[in-house]
Structures are given as C-alpha cells and as structure tokens.
Amino acid sequence: MARLTADRRALALIAVATFASMSVWFSASFVVPQLQQLWHLTSGESSLLTIAVQLGFVAGALASAASGLADAVAPRKLMCAGALCAAVTNLLLLWAPGFGTALVLRALTGACLAAVYPPALKEVSSWFRKGRGTALGVIIGALTLGSAAPQLVKASGGLGWQSVIAATSALTACGGLLVLTVRGTGPYPFPRSTFRLRSALRAVRSRPVMLANLGYAGHMWELYAMWAWIGTFLAGLQGFSGGPDGARHAALAAFVCIGAGAIGCLVGGWIGDRVGRAPSALISLVLSGSTAVALALLRDMPTPVVVVLSAFWGFWVIADSAQFSALVTETADPRYVGSAVSLQLALGYVTTAVTIYLVPVLAESASWSVALLVLAAGPLVGVVALLVFRRTAVS
C-alpha cells in the first residue's frame, strides 16, 4: 500500500510538473492574433511560429539522444533544467523586435522542451510496470489539456500578450522546480549508461521499435494538425459563421473537442493495460481515422452533429499516444530507453510540421474534405504498422 501511495504521488507531481512546464509550448498560440497586428504577420508566418516549436523540439530530442543526456542524466534533473531554460527563452519574447527574433526564440523553446517531455515519460515508466499505459496516459492527458487551453482563452475574450508570455514562463519555471519534489526513485529504474551511437541506433533499429515508431508517425500525422486547425474548421461551419459571438462559440467548441482527448488518454491507457498496447492503439487509430473520413463526407450536416463528431475525433486522436511510448519503453534495449523515446518523439514531431503547414493550404486551395481525407492517411499507415507489429510479436 505504501508503494501504491508513492507511485500515485509521483505520478501526480510529474503530471502537474509536465503540464506546467509544457505550457510555454502553447504560449504563442494564445496571442497569435495580437502578434499578427503588432508585427504585421502573414498567415504563413503565424503558422511558422507554431512549426518552429515543433522543429526545435525535434532538434533538441535528437541532440539529447545523440549526446547521451537522455540516458546518462537523471530524468528529473533533466526536466528541471529544460523547463528553466524554456521559461527564459519564452520570457525573452517580451523584448523580441519582430518575427525573425520570435521565430528563433520559439525554436529554442521547443529545443528546451525536448529535455522535459521525453524524460517525463521515462521517469513515470520507472514508477510503473503494471498499469504503465494508464500512467503514461495521465501524463499525455495533462499535455492535451494544455493544448486545449488556447481555445478556452480565445473563447473568454483573451488576455494581453505580455501577460500571457510572463504567466506561462513563470508556470514553466514552477513546473521545473516542482518535479524535484518527487521523493525517492521508481521501483523499476532503467540502467544509466554511457552513450554509444552504434548501440543506440541498434536499439531503435530493432523491428518492433521501428514498427512502433512508424505507427507513431501515422498517429502524429493526424494529431497536431487536428489540434492546430480544429478551431478554424469549426469557425467555418454555418452554425458559427453568423452573429457577433460565432467565433467565441466556435473556440469554446474547439476547446471541448481537444480537451476530450484528456479522457481519451485515460481510456486508451486503461484498454492498453488490459488487452495490450498494440490492440489499444489499433482501436484508437481505426476510430480516429474513420471519424476524419466521416467529417470529410458529412461536413454539411447540422452544426451540432459535426461538433459531436469532432469531439469524438478529439477523444480518440490522442488516446493511442501513450501506448506507442509504452511500446518503446517495453521493447527497446533498457540501457537506451531514453534515447529511443527521444528519437520516437523526434520522428513524430517532424511529421507534425508537414501537416500543420499542409492542412490550411489544402483547405484553401481545394476543400476541408480533401484536407481531412489527407489526415486520415496517417491512421491508415499506423494500422498497417501495428498489424505487422502484432504478427512479429506472435512469431
């Protein structure tokens, strides 16, 4: 019972620390309309402020893996350092003279956050063997709520951009310090090791890990584009396009659609702990991909129907994320789990940069139906990868 209490306490502290530390990821999303007016940004430049964080995260994750930090440094210390650095780079936006400087600072913020999110997954995994999928689902659920928050702020009328930047920087710094309050070490620690590039690459080149990573890439192809553009998609519906409060109501609906994923993470983790990681991820991919197709075909249905479908999409689009992370922690060489998780996340976030840019282009040049069908291709790839993974595991 004492161990269970310690496990839950550690999980709660790491989840809150992760949510707080990752808040700067979304800080620019809170204030893009104000920055557009201040710096006269185009829509493409506004998108790049989000994409810069994604690519900065990729660079940071690759650097963490290649340098061996992910496996040589205690996860909590790495999380603290990453969060404090991210808080500083985010705060420097207050003195940015324009778009170019802001773009560099956003990329640096993403790179710093690569020292927060992957170590958080590794730290939680060291506390749980049974129930690991659910535990990782809690962490990713916290991240999901952070992703939904900008829509809630938009629905409430917003805040001054300087206040948002200062507040999220302070929150991130507090998150970095909070993780240091976790007492003791998990009962299932991963061995620390000196990084050897050849050994680490061998670990991530194993067939099960490669298939898990391919499935994860398919999942990420869909996920962040959905989070980034669901508000714009809903705002274009007839039920939201008229009246002075249409944009606010669309933003509130978008918050619900993204926020539903926090519950989805818990459900996906619960399923994964009972029937297996791959089957749980398969269920999520099939349901999220099918819903994207349904929305592409049924966009002209009454607005309440489209919103309900979008919330169902938001519920399942993230429910498999923890399962892919758990698959890597359970199939990679234990000495290089940190590097393997960092490389998986790097691959996934490279993929997100493509679709975050592609979706609005397709929606404008063709239609939202075309954009949604393109997003559904990601889950299809993920399903194929996991079916092969299951056959590999059986054989």
Secondary structure, DSSP 8 states (H G I E B T S, - for coil): -HHHHHHHHHHHHHHHHHHHHGGGGGHHHHHHHHHHHHHT--HHHHHHHHHHHHHHHHHHHHHHHHHTHHHHS-HHHHHHHHHHHHHHHHHGGGG--SHHHHHHHHHHHHHHHTTTHHHHHHHHHHH-STTHHHHHHHHHHHHHHHHHHHHHHHHTT---HHHHHHHHHHHHHHHHHHGGG--S--SS--------HHHHHHHHTSHHHHHHHHHHHHHHHHHHHHHHHHHHHHHTSHHHHSSTTHHHHHHHHHHHHHHHHHHHHHHHHHHHHHH-HHHHHHHHHHHHHHHHHHHHHHTTS-HHHHHHHHHHHHHHHTTTHHHHHHHHHHHS-GGGHHHHHHHHHHHHHHHHHHHHHHHHHHHHHT-HHHHHHHHHHHHHHHHHHHHHHHHHHH-
